[in-house]
């Protein structure tokens, strides 16, 4: 719908606005921690299955071509970097 609402308790298959950039940690207690960082202002989180999780920084919001279009040119390209860091616990 393009409406912004406060996050509800999961599970999620949703896009979240992150105006300060993506900085997400996923922890498997006593095993691993995954940190996902990006200057992207959007992230899709999926955790509807017990055995699966997805954290995916996005270059724009859902339906962004209609709600928040951005002109990309050779002088003003769309560039996005994401850092994935694993830590053993």
PDB file of N, CA, C and O in Angstrom:
ATOM      1  N   UNK A   1       0.813  -1.205   0.000  1.00  0.00           N
ATOM      2  CA  UNK A   1       0.000   0.000   0.000  1.00  0.00           C
ATOM      3  C   UNK A   1       0.848   1.257   0.000  1.00  0.00           C
ATOM      4  O   UNK A   1       0.356   2.330  -0.348  1.00  0.00           O
ATOM      5  N   UNK A   2       2.118   1.147   0.384  1.00  0.00           N
ATOM      6  CA  UNK A   2       2.971   2.314   0.486  1.00  0.00           C
ATOM      7  C   UNK A   2       2.839   3.034   1.822  1.00  0.00           C
ATOM      8  O   UNK A   2       3.573   3.984   2.092  1.00  0.00           O
ATOM      9  N   UNK A   3       1.911   2.587   2.654  1.00  0.00           N
ATOM     10  CA  UNK A   3       1.744   3.205   3.974  1.00  0.00           C
ATOM     11  C   UNK A   3       2.864   2.772   4.902  1.00  0.00           C
ATOM     12  O   UNK A   3       3.319   1.629   4.846  1.00  0.00           O
ATOM     13  N   UNK A   4       3.310   3.687   5.757  1.00  0.00           N
ATOM     14  CA  UNK A   4       4.281   3.337   6.790  1.00  0.00           C
ATOM     15  C   UNK A   4       3.543   3.093   8.093  1.00  0.00           C
ATOM     16  O   UNK A   4       2.697   3.886   8.509  1.00  0.00           O
ATOM     17  N   UNK A   5       3.882   1.977   8.728  1.00  0.00           N
ATOM     18  CA  UNK A   5       3.266   1.647  10.012  1.00  0.00           C
ATOM     19  C   UNK A   5       4.377   1.210  10.964  1.00  0.00           C
ATOM     20  O   UNK A   5       5.462   0.828  10.526  1.00  0.00           O
ATOM     21  N   UNK A   6       4.105   1.269  12.257  1.00  0.00           N
ATOM     22  CA  UNK A   6       5.073   0.789  13.229  1.00  0.00           C
ATOM     23  C   UNK A   6       5.251  -0.714  13.065  1.00  0.00           C
ATOM     24  O   UNK A   6       4.280  -1.421  12.797  1.00  0.00           O
ATOM     25  N   UNK A   7       6.486  -1.221  13.223  1.00  0.00           N
ATOM     26  CA  UNK A   7       6.699  -2.670  13.106  1.00  0.00           C
ATOM     27  C   UNK A   7       5.867  -3.438  14.130  1.00  0.00           C
ATOM     28  O   UNK A   7       5.756  -3.049  15.293  1.00  0.00           O
ATOM     29  N   UNK A   8       5.299  -4.514  13.668  1.00  0.00           N
ATOM     30  CA  UNK A   8       4.532  -5.402  14.528  1.00  0.00           C
ATOM     31  C   UNK A   8       5.408  -6.605  14.882  1.00  0.00           C
ATOM     32  O   UNK A   8       6.401  -6.852  14.198  1.00  0.00           O
ATOM     33  N   UNK A   9       5.073  -7.352  15.919  1.00  0.00           N
ATOM     34  CA  UNK A   9       5.855  -8.555  16.219  1.00  0.00           C
ATOM     35  C   UNK A   9       5.884  -9.501  15.020  1.00  0.00           C
ATOM     36  O   UNK A   9       4.893  -9.633  14.301  1.00  0.00           O
ATOM     37  N   UNK A  10       7.036 -10.162  14.808  1.00  0.00           N
ATOM     38  CA  UNK A  10       7.184 -11.093  13.693  1.00  0.00           C
ATOM     39  C   UNK A  10       6.334 -12.323  13.892  1.00  0.00           C
ATOM     40  O   UNK A  10       5.604 -12.413  14.878  1.00  0.00           O
ATOM     41  N   UNK A  11       6.409 -13.258  12.992  1.00  0.00           N
ATOM     42  CA  UNK A  11       7.386 -13.348  11.894  1.00  0.00           C
ATOM     43  C   UNK A  11       7.100 -12.318  10.800  1.00  0.00           C
ATOM     44  O   UNK A  11       5.992 -11.795  10.680  1.00  0.00           O
ATOM     45  N   UNK A  12       8.167 -12.039   9.989  1.00  0.00           N
ATOM     46  CA  UNK A  12       8.095 -10.999   8.982  1.00  0.00           C
ATOM     47  C   UNK A  12       8.395 -11.512   7.582  1.00  0.00           C
ATOM     48  O   UNK A  12       9.162 -12.455   7.386  1.00  0.00           O
ATOM     49  N   UNK A  13       7.780 -10.876   6.649  1.00  0.00           N
ATOM     50  CA  UNK A  13       8.136 -10.903   5.232  1.00  0.00           C
ATOM     51  C   UNK A  13       7.832  -9.480   4.771  1.00  0.00           C
ATOM     52  O   UNK A  13       6.883  -9.237   4.026  1.00  0.00           O
ATOM     53  N   UNK A  14       8.673  -8.539   5.240  1.00  0.00           N
ATOM     54  CA  UNK A  14       8.364  -7.124   5.108  1.00  0.00           C
ATOM     55  C   UNK A  14       9.604  -6.305   4.789  1.00  0.00           C
ATOM     56  O   UNK A  14      10.737  -6.747   4.982  1.00  0.00           O
ATOM     57  N   UNK A  15       9.357  -5.103   4.297  1.00  0.00           N
ATOM     58  CA  UNK A  15      10.410  -4.128   4.051  1.00  0.00           C
ATOM     59  C   UNK A  15      10.341  -3.076   5.150  1.00  0.00           C
ATOM     60  O   UNK A  15       9.261  -2.605   5.505  1.00  0.00           O
ATOM     61  N   UNK A  16      11.495  -2.715   5.682  1.00  0.00           N
ATOM     62  CA  UNK A  16      11.579  -1.725   6.745  1.00  0.00           C
ATOM     63  C   UNK A  16      12.421  -0.554   6.276  1.00  0.00           C
ATOM     64  O   UNK A  16      13.471  -0.738   5.661  1.00  0.00           O
ATOM     65  N   UNK A  17      11.953   0.659   6.571  1.00  0.00           N
ATOM     66  CA  UNK A  17      12.734   1.859   6.291  1.00  0.00           C
ATOM     67  C   UNK A  17      13.765   2.054   7.383  1.00  0.00           C
ATOM     68  O   UNK A  17      13.438   2.003   8.568  1.00  0.00           O
ATOM     69  N   UNK A  18      15.004   2.277   6.989  1.00  0.00           N
ATOM     70  CA  UNK A  18      16.111   2.449   7.928  1.00  0.00           C
ATOM     71  C   UNK A  18      16.833   3.752   7.561  1.00  0.00           C
ATOM     72  O   UNK A  18      17.867   3.707   6.896  1.00  0.00           O
ATOM     73  N   UNK A  19      16.311   4.907   7.979  1.00  0.00           N
ATOM     74  CA  UNK A  19      16.877   6.177   7.520  1.00  0.00           C
ATOM     75  C   UNK A  19      18.347   6.379   7.871  1.00  0.00           C
ATOM     76  O   UNK A  19      19.035   7.149   7.200  1.00  0.00           O
ATOM     77  N   UNK A  20      18.842   5.709   8.905  1.00  0.00           N
ATOM     78  CA  UNK A  20      20.254   5.824   9.282  1.00  0.00           C
ATOM     79  C   UNK A  20      21.108   4.707   8.698  1.00  0.00           C
ATOM     80  O   UNK A  20      22.272   4.558   9.070  1.00  0.00           O
ATOM     81  N   UNK A  21      20.541   3.924   7.789  1.00  0.00           N
ATOM     82  CA  UNK A  21      21.263   2.811   7.189  1.00  0.00           C
ATOM     83  C   UNK A  21      20.954   1.511   7.908  1.00  0.00           C
ATOM     84  O   UNK A  21      20.421   1.502   9.017  1.00  0.00           O
ATOM     85  N   UNK A  22      21.300   0.421   7.255  1.00  0.00           N
ATOM     86  CA  UNK A  22      21.040  -0.921   7.781  1.00  0.00           C
ATOM     87  C   UNK A  22      22.184  -1.322   8.707  1.00  0.00           C
ATOM     88  O   UNK A  22      23.353  -1.229   8.333  1.00  0.00           O
ATOM     89  N   UNK A  23      21.847  -1.763   9.905  1.00  0.00           N
ATOM     90  CA  UNK A  23      22.820  -2.300  10.860  1.00  0.00           C
ATOM     91  C   UNK A  23      22.081  -3.365  11.658  1.00  0.00           C
ATOM     92  O   UNK A  23      21.471  -3.079  12.689  1.00  0.00           O
ATOM     93  N   UNK A  24      22.147  -4.607  11.161  1.00  0.00           N
ATOM     94  CA  UNK A  24      21.344  -5.706  11.693  1.00  0.00           C
ATOM     95  C   UNK A  24      22.270  -6.812  12.184  1.00  0.00           C
ATOM     96  O   UNK A  24      23.272  -7.124  11.539  1.00  0.00           O
ATOM     97  N   UNK A  25      21.932  -7.398  13.321  1.00  0.00           N
ATOM     98  CA  UNK A  25      22.665  -8.564  13.837  1.00  0.00           C
ATOM     99  C   UNK A  25      21.709  -9.734  13.964  1.00  0.00           C
ATOM    100  O   UNK A  25      20.601  -9.602  14.485  1.00  0.00           O
ATOM    101  N   UNK A  26      22.160 -10.884  13.477  1.00  0.00           N
ATOM    102  CA  UNK A  26      21.428 -12.135  13.640  1.00  0.00           C
ATOM    103  C   UNK A  26      22.319 -13.032  14.483  1.00  0.00           C
ATOM    104  O   UNK A  26      23.486 -13.240  14.151  1.00  0.00           O
ATOM    105  N   UNK A  27      21.778 -13.565  15.572  1.00  0.00           N
ATOM    106  CA  UNK A  27      22.589 -14.354  16.485  1.00  0.00           C
ATOM    107  C   UNK A  27      22.037 -15.764  16.622  1.00  0.00           C
ATOM    108  O   UNK A  27      20.841 -15.964  16.833  1.00  0.00           O
ATOM    109  N   UNK A  28      22.929 -16.729  16.497  1.00  0.00           N
ATOM    110  CA  UNK A  28      22.646 -18.104  16.822  1.00  0.00           C
ATOM    111  C   UNK A  28      23.386 -18.334  18.135  1.00  0.00           C
ATOM    112  O   UNK A  28      24.602 -18.529  18.125  1.00  0.00           O
ATOM    113  N   UNK A  29      22.672 -18.315  19.275  1.00  0.00           N
ATOM    114  CA  UNK A  29      23.324 -18.322  20.584  1.00  0.00           C
ATOM    115  C   UNK A  29      24.398 -19.402  20.723  1.00  0.00           C
ATOM    116  O   UNK A  29      24.209 -20.561  20.351  1.00  0.00           O
ATOM    117  N   UNK A  30      25.522 -18.970  21.272  1.00  0.00           N
ATOM    118  CA  UNK A  30      26.679 -19.831  21.543  1.00  0.00           C
ATOM    119  C   UNK A  30      27.295 -20.418  20.280  1.00  0.00           C
ATOM    120  O   UNK A  30      28.083 -21.360  20.368  1.00  0.00           O
ATOM    121  N   UNK A  31      26.953 -19.883  19.095  1.00  0.00           N
ATOM    122  CA  UNK A  31      27.490 -20.402  17.844  1.00  0.00           C
ATOM    123  C   UNK A  31      28.062 -19.297  16.968  1.00  0.00           C
ATOM    124  O   UNK A  31      29.278 -19.156  16.844  1.00  0.00           O
ATOM    125  N   UNK A  32      27.164 -18.506  16.356  1.00  0.00           N
ATOM    126  CA  UNK A  32      27.575 -17.493  15.381  1.00  0.00           C
ATOM    127  C   UNK A  32      26.761 -16.223  15.531  1.00  0.00           C
ATOM    128  O   UNK A  32      25.650 -16.218  16.061  1.00  0.00           O
ATOM    129  N   UNK A  33      27.364 -15.136  15.036  1.00  0.00           N
ATOM    130  CA  UNK A  33      26.639 -13.880  14.903  1.00  0.00           C
ATOM    131  C   UNK A  33      26.951 -13.314  13.523  1.00  0.00           C
ATOM    132  O   UNK A  33      28.112 -13.260  13.115  1.00  0.00           O
ATOM    133  N   UNK A  34      25.924 -12.898  12.817  1.00  0.00           N
ATOM    134  CA  UNK A  34      26.071 -12.288  11.502  1.00  0.00           C
ATOM    135  C   UNK A  34      25.661 -10.827  11.618  1.00  0.00           C
ATOM    136  O   UNK A  34      24.562 -10.522  12.080  1.00  0.00           O
ATOM    137  N   UNK A  35      26.544  -9.924  11.198  1.00  0.00           N
ATOM    138  CA  UNK A  35      26.237  -8.497  11.162  1.00  0.00           C
ATOM    139  C   UNK A  35      26.123  -8.079   9.703  1.00  0.00           C
ATOM    140  O   UNK A  35      27.011  -8.365   8.900  1.00  0.00           O
ATOM    141  N   UNK A  36      25.033  -7.404   9.363  1.00  0.00           N
ATOM    142  CA  UNK A  36      24.790  -6.904   8.011  1.00  0.00           C
ATOM    143  C   UNK A  36      24.720  -5.384   8.104  1.00  0.00           C
ATOM    144  O   UNK A  36      23.876  -4.837   8.814  1.00  0.00           O
ATOM    145  N   UNK A  37      25.622  -4.696   7.373  1.00  0.00           N
ATOM    146  CA  UNK A  37      25.645  -3.233   7.393  1.00  0.00           C
ATOM    147  C   UNK A  37      25.618  -2.697   5.976  1.00  0.00           C
ATOM    148  O   UNK A  37      26.255  -3.243   5.075  1.00  0.00           O
ATOM    149  N   UNK A  38      24.862  -1.610   5.793  1.00  0.00           N
ATOM    150  CA  UNK A  38      24.764  -0.964   4.497  1.00  0.00           C
ATOM    151  C   UNK A  38      24.274   0.462   4.700  1.00  0.00           C
ATOM    152  O   UNK A  38      23.541   0.741   5.649  1.00  0.00           O
ATOM    153  N   UNK A  39      24.675   1.364   3.813  1.00  0.00           N
ATOM    154  CA  UNK A  39      24.129   2.720   3.852  1.00  0.00           C
ATOM    155  C   UNK A  39      22.734   2.765   3.247  1.00  0.00           C
ATOM    156  O   UNK A  39      22.080   3.807   3.272  1.00  0.00           O
ATOM    157  N   UNK A  40      22.279   1.657   2.711  1.00  0.00           N
ATOM    158  CA  UNK A  40      20.923   1.559   2.151  1.00  0.00           C
ATOM    159  C   UNK A  40      19.899   1.958   3.207  1.00  0.00           C
ATOM    160  O   UNK A  40      20.086   1.682   4.391  1.00  0.00           O
ATOM    161  N   UNK A  41      18.832   2.598   2.787  1.00  0.00           N
ATOM    162  CA  UNK A  41      17.790   3.022   3.722  1.00  0.00           C
ATOM    163  C   UNK A  41      16.628   2.050   3.793  1.00  0.00           C
ATOM    164  O   UNK A  41      15.624   2.329   4.448  1.00  0.00           O
ATOM    165  N   UNK A  42      16.754   0.907   3.123  1.00  0.00           N
ATOM    166  CA  UNK A  42      15.660  -0.070   3.072  1.00  0.00           C
ATOM    167  C   UNK A  42      16.215  -1.469   3.280  1.00  0.00           C
ATOM    168  O   UNK A  42      17.303  -1.789   2.800  1.00  0.00           O
ATOM    169  N   UNK A  43      15.470  -2.302   3.992  1.00  0.00           N
ATOM    170  CA  UNK A  43      15.877  -3.693   4.188  1.00  0.00           C
ATOM    171  C   UNK A  43      14.633  -4.575   4.224  1.00  0.00           C
ATOM    172  O   UNK A  43      13.630  -4.239   4.854  1.00  0.00           O
ATOM    173  N   UNK A  44      14.722  -5.714   3.532  1.00  0.00           N
ATOM    174  CA  UNK A  44      13.664  -6.720   3.591  1.00  0.00           C
ATOM    175  C   UNK A  44      14.104  -7.779   4.600  1.00  0.00           C
ATOM    176  O   UNK A  44      15.236  -8.261   4.560  1.00  0.00           O
ATOM    177  N   UNK A  45      13.196  -8.130   5.499  1.00  0.00           N
ATOM    178  CA  UNK A  45      13.464  -9.171   6.496  1.00  0.00           C
ATOM    179  C   UNK A  45      12.414 -10.261   6.316  1.00  0.00           C
ATOM    180  O   UNK A  45      11.214  -9.990   6.281  1.00  0.00           O
ATOM    181  N   UNK A  46      12.889 -11.491   6.204  1.00  0.00           N
ATOM    182  CA  UNK A  46      12.009 -12.654   6.079  1.00  0.00           C
ATOM    183  C   UNK A  46      12.416 -13.664   7.136  1.00  0.00           C
ATOM    184  O   UNK A  46      13.573 -14.083   7.188  1.00  0.00           O
ATOM    185  N   UNK A  47      11.472 -14.055   7.975  1.00  0.00           N
ATOM    186  CA  UNK A  47      11.738 -15.102   8.972  1.00  0.00           C
ATOM    187  C   UNK A  47      10.492 -15.936   9.250  1.00  0.00           C
ATOM    188  O   UNK A  47      10.267 -16.384  10.374  1.00  0.00           O
ATOM    189  N   UNK A  48       9.696 -16.135   8.220  1.00  0.00           N
ATOM    190  CA  UNK A  48       8.442 -16.887   8.400  1.00  0.00           C
ATOM    191  C   UNK A  48       8.642 -18.389   8.524  1.00  0.00           C
ATOM    192  O   UNK A  48       7.716 -19.094   8.926  1.00  0.00           O
ATOM    193  N   UNK A  49       9.814 -18.895   8.195  1.00  0.00           N
ATOM    194  CA  UNK A  49      10.087 -20.329   8.342  1.00  0.00           C
ATOM    195  C   UNK A  49      11.105 -20.508   9.453  1.00  0.00           C
ATOM    196  O   UNK A  49      12.071 -19.748   9.534  1.00  0.00           O
ATOM    197  N   UNK A  50      10.905 -21.499  10.308  1.00  0.00           N
ATOM    198  CA  UNK A  50      11.823 -21.733  11.425  1.00  0.00           C
ATOM    199  C   UNK A  50      13.259 -21.958  10.972  1.00  0.00           C
ATOM    200  O   UNK A  50      14.197 -21.554  11.659  1.00  0.00           O
ATOM    201  N   UNK A  51      13.436 -22.597   9.827  1.00  0.00           N
ATOM    202  CA  UNK A  51      14.775 -22.971   9.376  1.00  0.00           C
ATOM    203  C   UNK A  51      15.366 -21.984   8.366  1.00  0.00           C
ATOM    204  O   UNK A  51      16.356 -22.305   7.708  1.00  0.00           O
ATOM    205  N   UNK A  52      14.778 -20.789   8.232  1.00  0.00           N
ATOM    206  CA  UNK A  52      15.269 -19.838   7.237  1.00  0.00           C
ATOM    207  C   UNK A  52      15.148 -18.407   7.756  1.00  0.00           C
ATOM    208  O   UNK A  52      14.227 -18.065   8.498  1.00  0.00           O
ATOM    209  N   UNK A  53      16.101 -17.591   7.344  1.00  0.00           N
ATOM    210  CA  UNK A  53      16.052 -16.165   7.650  1.00  0.00           C
ATOM    211  C   UNK A  53      16.710 -15.419   6.499  1.00  0.00           C
ATOM    212  O   UNK A  53      17.667 -15.907   5.898  1.00  0.00           O
ATOM    213  N   UNK A  54      16.195 -14.238   6.198  1.00  0.00           N
ATOM    214  CA  UNK A  54      16.758 -13.417   5.136  1.00  0.00           C
ATOM    215  C   UNK A  54      16.782 -11.966   5.604  1.00  0.00           C
ATOM    216  O   UNK A  54      15.779 -11.445   6.093  1.00  0.00           O
ATOM    217  N   UNK A  55      17.932 -11.320   5.453  1.00  0.00           N
ATOM    218  CA  UNK A  55      18.072  -9.887   5.682  1.00  0.00           C
ATOM    219  C   UNK A  55      18.697  -9.342   4.419  1.00  0.00           C
ATOM    220  O   UNK A  55      19.849  -9.647   4.108  1.00  0.00           O
ATOM    221  N   UNK A  56      17.941  -8.531   3.682  1.00  0.00           N
ATOM    222  CA  UNK A  56      18.374  -8.129   2.345  1.00  0.00           C
ATOM    223  C   UNK A  56      18.254  -6.612   2.166  1.00  0.00           C
ATOM    224  O   UNK A  56      17.158  -6.102   1.934  1.00  0.00           O
ATOM    225  N   UNK A  57      19.385  -5.884   2.274  1.00  0.00           N
ATOM    226  CA  UNK A  57      19.333  -4.447   1.988  1.00  0.00           C
ATOM    227  C   UNK A  57      18.827  -4.209   0.568  1.00  0.00           C
ATOM    228  O   UNK A  57      19.160  -4.952  -0.355  1.00  0.00           O
ATOM    229  N   UNK A  58      18.022  -3.167   0.409  1.00  0.00           N
ATOM    230  CA  UNK A  58      17.403  -2.850  -0.872  1.00  0.00           C
ATOM    231  C   UNK A  58      17.792  -1.438  -1.303  1.00  0.00           C
ATOM    232  O   UNK A  58      18.081  -0.582  -0.467  1.00  0.00           O
ATOM    233  N   UNK A  59      17.796  -1.209  -2.597  1.00  0.00           N
ATOM    234  CA  UNK A  59      18.129   0.121  -3.123  1.00  0.00           C
ATOM    235  C   UNK A  59      16.947   1.076  -3.078  1.00  0.00           C
ATOM    236  O   UNK A  59      17.111   2.265  -3.351  1.00  0.00           O
ATOM    237  N   UNK A  60      15.771   0.590  -2.742  1.00  0.00           N
ATOM    238  CA  UNK A  60      14.595   1.445  -2.652  1.00  0.00           C
ATOM    239  C   UNK A  60      13.443   0.698  -2.039  1.00  0.00           C
ATOM    240  O   UNK A  60      13.533  -0.507  -1.804  1.00  0.00           O
ATOM    241  N   UNK A  61      12.351   1.403  -1.773  1.00  0.00           N
ATOM    242  CA  UNK A  61      11.196   0.775  -1.138  1.00  0.00           C
ATOM    243  C   UNK A  61      10.414  -0.072  -2.131  1.00  0.00           C
ATOM    244  O   UNK A  61      10.588   0.062  -3.343  1.00  0.00           O
ATOM    245  N   UNK A  62       9.538  -0.960  -1.608  1.00  0.00           N
ATOM    246  CA  UNK A  62       8.642  -1.686  -2.509  1.00  0.00           C
ATOM    247  C   UNK A  62       7.824  -0.685  -3.325  1.00  0.00           C
ATOM    248  O   UNK A  62       7.411   0.355  -2.813  1.00  0.00           O
ATOM    249  N   UNK A  63       7.603  -1.002  -4.560  1.00  0.00           N
ATOM    250  CA  UNK A  63       6.835  -0.138  -5.457  1.00  0.00           C
ATOM    251  C   UNK A  63       7.512   1.226  -5.637  1.00  0.00           C
ATOM    252  O   UNK A  63       6.855   2.215  -5.962  1.00  0.00           O
ATOM    253  N   UNK A  64       8.828   1.265  -5.423  1.00  0.00           N
ATOM    254  CA  UNK A  64       9.562   2.518  -5.468  1.00  0.00           C
ATOM    255  C   UNK A  64       9.504   3.241  -6.804  1.00  0.00           C
ATOM    256  O   UNK A  64       9.614   4.466  -6.851  1.00  0.00           O
ATOM    257  N   UNK A  65       9.331   2.494  -7.892  1.00  0.00           N
ATOM    258  CA  UNK A  65       9.229   3.159  -9.194  1.00  0.00           C
ATOM    259  C   UNK A  65       8.010   4.072  -9.252  1.00  0.00           C
ATOM    260  O   UNK A  65       7.992   5.043 -10.008  1.00  0.00           O
ATOM    261  N   UNK A  66       6.996   3.761  -8.458  1.00  0.00           N
ATOM    262  CA  UNK A  66       5.786   4.579  -8.439  1.00  0.00           C
ATOM    263  C   UNK A  66       5.733   5.553  -7.265  1.00  0.00           C
ATOM    264  O   UNK A  66       5.116   6.613  -7.370  1.00  0.00           O
ATOM    265  N   UNK A  67       6.378   5.201  -6.140  1.00  0.00           N
ATOM    266  CA  UNK A  67       6.248   6.038  -4.942  1.00  0.00           C
ATOM    267  C   UNK A  67       7.478   6.888  -4.648  1.00  0.00           C
ATOM    268  O   UNK A  67       7.349   7.937  -4.018  1.00  0.00           O
ATOM    269  N   UNK A  68       8.662   6.472  -5.081  1.00  0.00           N
ATOM    270  CA  UNK A  68       9.895   7.217  -4.788  1.00  0.00           C
ATOM    271  C   UNK A  68      10.891   7.025  -5.930  1.00  0.00           C
ATOM    272  O   UNK A  68      11.983   6.499  -5.716  1.00  0.00           O
ATOM    273  N   UNK A  69      10.520   7.453  -7.150  1.00  0.00           N
ATOM    274  CA  UNK A  69      11.421   7.216  -8.282  1.00  0.00           C
ATOM    275  C   UNK A  69      12.721   7.992  -8.138  1.00  0.00           C
ATOM    276  O   UNK A  69      12.750   9.095  -7.591  1.00  0.00           O
ATOM    277  N   UNK A  70      13.795   7.393  -8.640  1.00  0.00           N
ATOM    278  CA  UNK A  70      15.106   8.035  -8.626  1.00  0.00           C
ATOM    279  C   UNK A  70      15.696   7.916 -10.017  1.00  0.00           C
ATOM    280  O   UNK A  70      15.714   6.833 -10.602  1.00  0.00           O
ATOM    281  N   UNK A  71      16.173   9.017 -10.540  1.00  0.00           N
ATOM    282  CA  UNK A  71      16.800   9.020 -11.846  1.00  0.00           C
ATOM    283  C   UNK A  71      18.256   8.596 -11.695  1.00  0.00           C
ATOM    284  O   UNK A  71      19.015   9.222 -10.954  1.00  0.00           O
ATOM    285  N   UNK A  72      18.642   7.539 -12.393  1.00  0.00           N
ATOM    286  CA  UNK A  72      20.006   7.034 -12.361  1.00  0.00           C
ATOM    287  C   UNK A  72      20.665   7.379 -13.694  1.00  0.00           C
ATOM    288  O   UNK A  72      20.125   7.087 -14.761  1.00  0.00           O
ATOM    289  N   UNK A  73      21.838   8.003 -13.617  1.00  0.00           N
ATOM    290  CA  UNK A  73      22.561   8.416 -14.812  1.00  0.00           C
ATOM    291  C   UNK A  73      24.028   8.040 -14.664  1.00  0.00           C
ATOM    292  O   UNK A  73      24.460   7.678 -13.570  1.00  0.00           O
ATOM    293  N   UNK A  74      24.813   8.120 -15.757  1.00  0.00           N
ATOM    294  CA  UNK A  74      26.250   7.857 -15.628  1.00  0.00           C
ATOM    295  C   UNK A  74      26.931   8.825 -14.654  1.00  0.00           C
ATOM    296  O   UNK A  74      27.925   8.472 -14.020  1.00  0.00           O
ATOM    297  N   UNK A  75      26.405  10.022 -14.537  1.00  0.00           N
ATOM    298  CA  UNK A  75      26.986  10.998 -13.620  1.00  0.00           C
ATOM    299  C   UNK A  75      26.513  10.760 -12.183  1.00  0.00           C
ATOM    300  O   UNK A  75      27.241  11.048 -11.233  1.00  0.00           O
ATOM    301  N   UNK A  76      25.305  10.240 -12.029  1.00  0.00           N
ATOM    302  CA  UNK A  76      24.728   9.963 -10.710  1.00  0.00           C
ATOM    303  C   UNK A  76      24.247   8.510 -10.668  1.00  0.00           C
ATOM    304  O   UNK A  76      23.043   8.250 -10.691  1.00  0.00           O
ATOM    305  N   UNK A  77      25.198   7.555 -10.607  1.00  0.00           N
ATOM    306  CA  UNK A  77      24.803   6.141 -10.639  1.00  0.00           C
ATOM    307  C   UNK A  77      24.194   5.701  -9.307  1.00  0.00           C
ATOM    308  O   UNK A  77      24.353   6.364  -8.282  1.00  0.00           O
ATOM    309  N   UNK A  78      23.506   4.590  -9.348  1.00  0.00           N
ATOM    310  CA  UNK A  78      22.988   3.971  -8.133  1.00  0.00           C
ATOM    311  C   UNK A  78      24.013   2.939  -7.687  1.00  0.00           C
ATOM    312  O   UNK A  78      24.215   1.923  -8.354  1.00  0.00           O
ATOM    313  N   UNK A  79      24.645   3.200  -6.577  1.00  0.00           N
ATOM    314  CA  UNK A  79      25.657   2.289  -6.036  1.00  0.00           C
ATOM    315  C   UNK A  79      25.276   1.927  -4.614  1.00  0.00           C
ATOM    316  O   UNK A  79      24.813   2.769  -3.845  1.00  0.00           O
ATOM    317  N   UNK A  80      25.476   0.671  -4.279  1.00  0.00           N
ATOM    318  CA  UNK A  80      25.125   0.199  -2.950  1.00  0.00           C
ATOM    319  C   UNK A  80      26.154  -0.833  -2.513  1.00  0.00           C
ATOM    320  O   UNK A  80      26.515  -1.729  -3.276  1.00  0.00           O
ATOM    321  N   UNK A  81      26.614  -0.699  -1.296  1.00  0.00           N
ATOM    322  CA  UNK A  81      27.573  -1.647  -0.736  1.00  0.00           C
ATOM    323  C   UNK A  81      26.992  -2.232   0.540  1.00  0.00           C
ATOM    324  O   UNK A  81      26.386  -1.525   1.346  1.00  0.00           O
ATOM    325  N   UNK A  82      27.187  -3.523   0.710  1.00  0.00           N
ATOM    326  CA  UNK A  82      26.750  -4.200   1.932  1.00  0.00           C
ATOM    327  C   UNK A  82      27.931  -4.986   2.483  1.00  0.00           C
ATOM    328  O   UNK A  82      28.656  -5.642   1.735  1.00  0.00           O
ATOM    329  N   UNK A  83      28.118  -4.916   3.800  1.00  0.00           N
ATOM    330  CA  UNK A  83      29.174  -5.671   4.473  1.00  0.00           C
ATOM    331  C   UNK A  83      28.533  -6.746   5.335  1.00  0.00           C
ATOM    332  O   UNK A  83      27.656  -6.468   6.153  1.00  0.00           O
ATOM    333  N   UNK A  84      28.985  -7.978   5.137  1.00  0.00           N
ATOM    334  CA  UNK A  84      28.505  -9.129   5.902  1.00  0.00           C
ATOM    335  C   UNK A  84      29.675  -9.623   6.753  1.00  0.00           C
ATOM    336  O   UNK A  84      30.712 -10.005   6.211  1.00  0.00           O
ATOM    337  N   UNK A  85      29.523  -9.619   8.077  1.00  0.00           N
ATOM    338  CA  UNK A  85      30.603 -10.030   8.984  1.00  0.00           C
ATOM    339  C   UNK A  85      30.122 -11.157   9.882  1.00  0.00           C
ATOM    340  O   UNK A  85      29.082 -11.056  10.533  1.00  0.00           O
ATOM    341  N   UNK A  86      30.901 -12.235   9.905  1.00  0.00           N
ATOM    342  CA  UNK A  86      30.599 -13.394  10.755  1.00  0.00           C
ATOM    343  C   UNK A  86      31.509 -13.375  11.974  1.00  0.00           C
ATOM    344  O   UNK A  86      32.697 -13.070  11.864  1.00  0.00           O
ATOM    345  N   UNK A  87      30.949 -13.702  13.138  1.00  0.00           N
ATOM    346  CA  UNK A  87      31.729 -13.809  14.369  1.00  0.00           C
ATOM    347  C   UNK A  87      31.363 -15.115  15.057  1.00  0.00           C
ATOM    348  O   UNK A  87      30.185 -15.409  15.262  1.00  0.00           O
ATOM    349  N   UNK A  88      32.390 -15.906  15.416  1.00  0.00           N
ATOM    350  CA  UNK A  88      32.137 -17.115  16.220  1.00  0.00           C
ATOM    351  C   UNK A  88      31.918 -16.703  17.659  1.00  0.00           C
ATOM    352  O   UNK A  88      32.634 -15.853  18.188  1.00  0.00           O
ATOM    353  N   UNK A  89      30.930 -17.306  18.287  1.00  0.00           N
ATOM    354  CA  UNK A  89      30.634 -16.995  19.694  1.00  0.00           C
ATOM    355  C   UNK A  89      31.142 -18.087  20.597  1.00  0.00           C
ATOM    356  O   UNK A  89      30.986 -18.003  21.815  1.00  0.00           O
TER     357      UNK A  89
END
